[in-house]
């Protein structure tokens, strides 16, 4: 049992009804999870309002309610804590409840539209190879040193984050690398955490289904850097025009990385092949197994972060040369017929453009590039024609198909994508609603040395439609179809 007073440390209280001198078992923001002697935090969400479930939480045993509006009829024996913002209160309470675990390790947050997963995951790999105990909170998975947990959100809720960080403390973890999404920042999930550093990768068109404007999306990302302490570092991509905006109000020590402009950490691409990249990182040559300009940025961010965290430079370079690509991020297989199939999570216009430009930079132009791509349902609709335009302009052939249609009609999503195709590219395109059939068709169309790109879902092992998830793994499916062609 924990003291309510201790849990409320640093929470700004507007009013208290009842006593704070009570012991509580746990904190919950979902009324269905409430047990006897719990604290219920009523959060106003975009879909539901936790204030509607206060009575239910009390019936199930909650003895403390944290809320933005105290009910008219309060119940005897229940403590009501009125706060200005329940999500902010929850984040601070969660950190207190688990003993502020972020203060007992070096936590680095990675934010940006593209590259978050790759940078966080490769930093985890790098520090593991260097012999440290390391944690990872990412879209793909959560790692508590060697123990793997399934991830459900890019940035989990604040209770879950602190719960995992506490596990990391218990396991003696020294470093943790964490993806920080705009949703997570906006919903205060990272509040109350002590960061050793923050990395900004880039900013492009995404999540405008959630954020009303691009400026709002940018400013939410900026807030993460605004909240970094003086003791932290802020590392930004100097080639991205939004990078300098991230640094405007930060108290953290400022560092930049870039390929094109002057920066603290510079990279130059000497060779770019399907087998990897030869890079010059601040006058040090290193061969890496990752591919493309976008990965040159990712590697540079990793190199810079390793140095800022105290890793010796030569050891860091040696370990960077051993890093392996992240699941669903430019993950490729080459068939016996020399057909290259690439699976990538590219689900934004900028990410798709990066991947296709990388393929076109490497190929000899004698091969076809066949792209299979769709867009997720119930998400930002404005990017759909842009995805259609980029895919058709930068590929030899395109098959538009379903991604995760969710509650939308797949055919309608595909029609919205096709709007962006320019007349001269019409003849390049096909539409096949069934994603498995679309991948099969791409394999059948491919000739020796051709390149198939399957974009949008990457590491995901499911497809979501009409409220149900079914097993679906792009990489497994394309490998199976290429194997069939070899018979």
N, C-alpha and C positions, 0 to 999 in steps of 0.2 A: 504493500500500500504506500501511496505517496501523499505528501502534504499538498493540499490545494494551494496554499500560500507560496510554496516553492515552485510549483508549476506556473503560477501567474507572474513570476519574477520578470520584470521588464515589459509586461503587457500593460498598455494604457487602459485603465478602467474608467468608464463614464459613470457607472453606478453599480452598487451592490445591494441586492435584496437577500437577506439571510446572512449566514456566517461563512467566512472563508477558513475558519479553523476546523477543517474536516479532512479526513483521509479518503483518498479515492483510489480505485483499482486501475482504471485505464481511461484513455481519451478516445472518443469516437465522433465522427461527423456523419456516419450513416446510422440512422435510428435502428435499422435491422440488426446491427452488430452490438447493440447496447446490452450490458449485463448489470447485475446489482453493483452499486457503488461506483458507477462510471460517470465521467463527465461527457455531456453531449454538447457539441459545438454546432449551432444552427447556422449553416452557410447559405447565402443567397446565390444560387448557381444560375447558369444561363437556361437550364431546363427545369430545374425544381428548386423550391425554396425550403430549406431545412426548418424554417420557423413553423411550417405547417405540420411538422412531425414532433414538436416539443412534447405534447401530451403522450404520444405513443412512446417516446424515449423514457419519460417518467414512469409510465406503466411498466416498462421492462426493467426498471431499477435504477435509472439515472438519478443521481442526487445533486448534480450540479448542471446548470444549463448556461452556456455562454451564447449570447445572442445580441443582435443589433436593435431588437425591439423586445422589451420585456412584456410578456402576456398581460392582459388586463386582469385576469384572474390568476394570481399566483397561488401555488400550493404550499401548505405548511411543511416545513422540514426540507424544502428544496432551496438551494442557493442559486440565485439568478445573477449572472455577471453581464452587465451591459457594456458593449464595446462599440467602437465606431466601425470596425471592419472585422468580421469574424474570421475571414481567411488569414488575415495578418496575425490575429490572436492565436489561431490554431498553429501557425508555423512556429511562433515563439514558444508556445506551450509544448509543442512536440519536441523541440530541441531541449527544453528544460526537463521534460519527462524522461528522456533517454540520456540525460547527463551531458548535454551539449557535446555529442561525440565528434562533431566536425573540428573541435578545438584540439583533439588528440591525434590528428593526422594532417597531412598536407593535401587539401582538397582543391582541385583545379576544375573550373567550369569551362565548357566549350560551347559557344553559341554562334549562330549564323544560319543561313538558309541551307547551304550544302557543306558537307565535309565534317559535320559534328561527330557522326558515328565513327568515321574513319580515323579522325584525329584522336578521339578519346580511346578507341579500341587499340590503335597502334601504340599510344602512350602506355596503355596497360601492358601490351606485349613487351615493349622496350624495357620498362622498369622490372617486369618479371624476369626477363633475360639477364638484367643487371643484378639479379639476386635478391630483390626486395619483395616483401609481401605487399600486394597491390589490390585495390578495389576498383570496380568499374560499374557505373550506372549508365546504361545505354539503351537505345531503341532495340538493339538485337538481343541483348541479354544483360543480366546483372551478375557480377562476379564478386564474391567475398573471398579473396585470394584464389584458391583453387576450386571453390564451391560455386556451382552454376545455378542461377535462378532465372525463371522466365520473366521477361519484361512485358508489361502491359501498356505502358505509356513512355514517351520519350523522356519526360521528367515525371517521376511518380509523385503522389501527394506527399505533403510534408511529414506526415506520420510514418509513411513507408520509407521515405528517404532516411529519416533519423533512426528508424528501426534497423535498416541495413548498415548505416554508419556505426551504430552501436555494436552490431555483429562484427564489423571490421575491427573496432577497438578491441573486442574480446579475442580476436584472432591475431592481434598484433600487427595489423595492416599499417604501413607507414605513408602510403600515397593512395589517393583515390581520384580517378578521372571521371567526370560526369558531364553528360550532355545537358545543356540548359536550353529548353525550348521557349518560344515566345509565350505559349500558353502557360508554362510553368512560372515564368516571371510575372505575367499578368495576374495570375491567380495566387501570387505570393508563396508559391511552394518552396522557393529557395531562401525565403526570409529567415533570419535567425541562424543561418549557416555561416561559418567563418571560412572564407575562401583564401587560399594561398595565392591564387592567380586566376585570371580570366583570359580566354582566347576568343578572338572574333575572326571567323573564317571569311565570310562574305555576306552580302545581302542581295536577294533578288525576289522575284514575284512568287509569293507563297502565302498561304493562310489568310487570304483576303476574304474568306468565308467567315473568319472569326474576327479579324481586325478590320475595321471599316475602311481604312485607307493604308496606303504604303507608308505614309509618314507615321501613322500610329504604330504600325508593325515595327518600323525602324526605332521609334522612341521607346517602345517596350524593351527591345534588345539593349538600347542605351542604358536603361534603368539598371540593368545588371552591373554595368561598369560604374555607374553613379554610386552604387551601394558597396563597392569594393573598399576594404580598409586601406589605410596608408601603408601597411606592412605588405600588401599584396602587389603583384605585378599585373599590368594590363597589356596584353600582346595582341596587336591588330594587324590585319592584312592592309598594308599601305597602298596596294594597287586597287583596292576597292574604295570608290568615292565616299562611301559611308563610314570607312574606317576612322577617319579623323573626328567624325561626329561622336563616335563611341567614347573618345577620350576627352571631350569638352569639359566635363564636370567631374571626372574621376579623381580620387585622392591617391589612387594607386600609382606605382612607378610605371612609366610608359615606355613601351618598346614596339618596334614595327618590324614586319617582314615583308619582302616583296621580290618579284622577278623583274619588274619593269622600272621601278622608281628607286630613289635612294632610300635605304632602310638600315636598321641595326643588323638585320639578318638578311643576306642576299643569296639568291640562287640563280644559277644559269643552267639551262638544259643543253648538255653536250650531245647526247644521243637519246632518241625516243623510238623504242621498238616494242613489239608485242611481248618480248621477253623481259623488258624492263626499261629503266631510265638510267643514263649516266648523268649525274648532277655535279655541279660545283657549288658547294655550300660554304659561303664565306672563305673562298680560296682552298677548300678541301674537296677533292674529288671522291665521289662515292657512287657505287652501282647499287640500285635498288630494284626490287622485283615488282614494284608497282608501275603503272603505265599512265602516261598522259600529263598534260600541263596542270590539270586540276590536282593531280597527285603530287606534282612538284611543289605546289603550294602547301599541301597537307604535310609532306615530308619536312618542308622548311619550318612549318609551325611546330612540328615535333622536335626537330633539332634545336630550335630556339628555346622551347619549353624545358627540354632536358637540361640545357645549360643553365637556365634560370632557376632550376630546381637543384643545381649543384652536381649534376653528373659530369664526369670528366670527359672532355671533348673527343679524344681518340676512342675511348670506349663507346661513347654515344654513336660515333660514325660507324664503328664496327658492328654494333648491334642494329643500327638502322639498315645496314646492308642485308641483315638476316630477316627483316620483317616480312610477313606474308599478308596478302590482301584480306580484307574483311569479307565475311560471307555476304554475297549479294551486291558487292561493290566491285564492278568490273571483274567479275568471276567468270573465267572462260574455260572452255574445253575444246580440244581440236580432235576431230574424228579421223579415222583411217583414210578417209577421202580428202583430208586436208580442208574440211569445212570448219571454220572457227565460230563457235557460238558463245556469245557474251551475255551474261545476265547482270543487270544493273538496276539499282533502286531509283534511278533518275525519274522523278515524278513531278519535277518542275521544269518550266521552259529552259531555264538557265542550265540545269543539270543535264537535260537531254542534249542541249546544244554542246555542252562540254564533252560529253561522251562521244557524240557523233563527229565532232571536230577532231577529237583524239584519234578515232578510227580512221578518218580521212587523211590525217597527217601521216599515219603509219603505213597505210596500204599503198600499193604501187599504182592504183587506179585501173588495173586490169581485172579486178575482182568486183563483184556486186556487193553492196551493203543492203541487206534486207532487214528492215526494222519492224518489230511487233510492239505495238504500244497502245495504251488506252488512257483513260483518266478515271479517278475514283468518283463514285457517286456521293452526293450530299457534301461535297467539298467545293472549293473555289471554282465557280463556273467560268470566270473570266480568262482562266489560263488555257481552256480547252482549244480554242482556235489557234492560240500561239503554239501549242504542242503539235497541232496538225500542220501548221506552217513549217516549223523547224524540222519535223520528221520527214516531210515530203521534199523539202528543199535540200536536205543533207544526206538523203538515202537514195539508192537506186530503185528500190521497191519498198513500199510500206503496207503493212497489214494493220488496220485499225481494229481493235478488239475490246473486250471487256477487261477492266482492271478489277476493282472491288465495287460493283455497281451499287451495293448497299440497297437503299429503298428506291432508287431511281430505275427507270426503264433503260436497259443497256443501249438499245438502238438510238434513243434520244441523246445519250452521251456521245455516241459515235458521230451522230449528225452534227453536234456542236463542234466536235473536233474537225470534221471535214470542212466546216465553214472557212477555216484558215488556210486551206490548200489553194495555191494559186493555179490559174487555168493551165499553165504549161506543165504542171505537175500532176494533173488529174489522172493521166494514164499510168502513173507509177503506183496508184493506190488501189487497195482492196479493202473490203470490210467483211470481217468474219466475227460474229458476236461471240461464239464459243472460243474461249482463249486457248483451250487445248487443241482445237482444230486449227486455230490460227498458227500456233507453234508448229504443228504437224505440216501445214501448208508451206511455211517458211523453209522447213527442212527439205520438202519435196522440190521447192523452187531452186534451192541452192545447188550450185555446181562446185567442183573442186576449187579450193582457194577462196571461195566466197565467205562473207562474214555475216552472221546473223546476230542482231542485237535484240534482246528481249528486255524491254524497259518498263519500269514503273513499280514492280513489286519486290524485286531484289531478294532479300533474306526471308520474306514472308512465306510461310508454309501453309497458307490457307487462302480461300477466296470467299469474300463476304457478299451475299446477295439475299435480299428479302428477309433480313434479320437472322440469317443462318450462316455459319461458317463451315465450309467443306475443305477437305485436304487438297492443297494445290501448291506444288513446288516447281517453279519455272525451271530451275536448274536440273532437277531429276527428270522432268518431262522432256526437255530438249535432249538430254543425254540419251534417254531411252529411244527417242525417234531417230537420232543420228545412228544409234546402234542398229536399229531396224534397217536403215538404208545400206548398211555394210554387208548385209546378208545376200 
